[in-house]
């Protein structure tokens, strides 16, 4: 499936850099970082969960396309809905990624 000339898989690969985010145990000023409360999800965990959901929606859309090409899709509306869900989810994920990149660049430009 292609969205705006870039394949779904390529766009998800662009988000793979999130795997490199690790939680430091000691802050730069030498103070120990507080442990997270049980049941509270960090931003990176939430982002990776949404990344996986987006990937799953993309896989379901690809499967719906394959079923309709083979003539096995009984209800064509379900295939179109699956494709739209994947498209909207990917657009939202890419929007969040771009906002994070802009925020990071803005922080890096701040004088110290």
N, C-alpha and C positions, 0 to 999 in steps of 0.2 A: 504494500500500500504506500502510495506517495502522497505527501502532504506538502504543498508549496515547493515542489521540486526536490525535497530532501526526504529520503526514506525514513520510515518510522524507526527502524533499527539504528540508523545513523544518528537520529536525534536523541535516542535513548543513550547511545554511546557517549554523546557529548555530556551527559549528566553523570557519567561514571566517576568523575573526579570527586564526587561526594564521598566515595569509599575511603578516601584519604583523611577524612576528618576524624581526629581522635580526641578524646577528652584528656587534657593534661591533668595530672594529679597535683601539681604545684603551680601556682600563678607566677607570672614574671616578677612580682615583688617579693617572692619567697614565701608567701602565706599559702597554707594548704587550702585547696578548694573544697568547699562543703560537698559532702556526698549527697546524691540525689535521693529525694524521698521515694519510698516504694509507691508504685502506681502512677508516678509522674513521668511523662515521656519527654525526652530531650528533643530539641529541634531537629538534630541530625537523624535521630531514630524515626521521628514523624516524617521527615522528608524522604528517608529511605523506604518507609512503609508506603507512602504515596507513589514513589517511584516504582515499586513492585506492582502496585495496583494499576498504574498506567501501563506497565509492561504486560500485565495479564489482559487488560482490555485490548491492547494491540494484538496479542496472540489470538484472542477470541475473534477480533475483526478479520484477521488473516484467515482463520478457519472458516468464518462465514463466507468470505470471498471464495475460498477453495470449494466449499460446498455448493455455492451458487454456480460456479464455473462448471462443476461436474454434473449439475442438474439435480443434486440431492437436497437442495434447500426447498422445504415445503412452503414456507412463508417468506417471501422476499423482503418483507418489511422488517423482520427480525435482523436480517443481514445489514440492511441500511441503518437500523438503529445501533447495531454493534459498531459499525464503522463511525457513525457520528459520535458515539460515546468515546471511542478511542481518540478521535480527532479533538474533541473538546478537552478531554483529559490531558492530551499531549500539549495542546495550546496553553492550557493553564500551567502545566509543569514548566514549559519553556518560558512563560512569562515570569514565573517565580524565580527561575534560574537567572534570567536577565536582570531582574531587580536585585538579586543577591550580588551579581557581578558588579552592577553599578554602585551598590552600597559599598562593596569592598574597594572599588576604585576610588570612590569619594573619601573613604577612610584613609587610604594610602596617600591621597593628595593633601591631607590635613597637615599643617605645620606642627612640629613637635616642640 
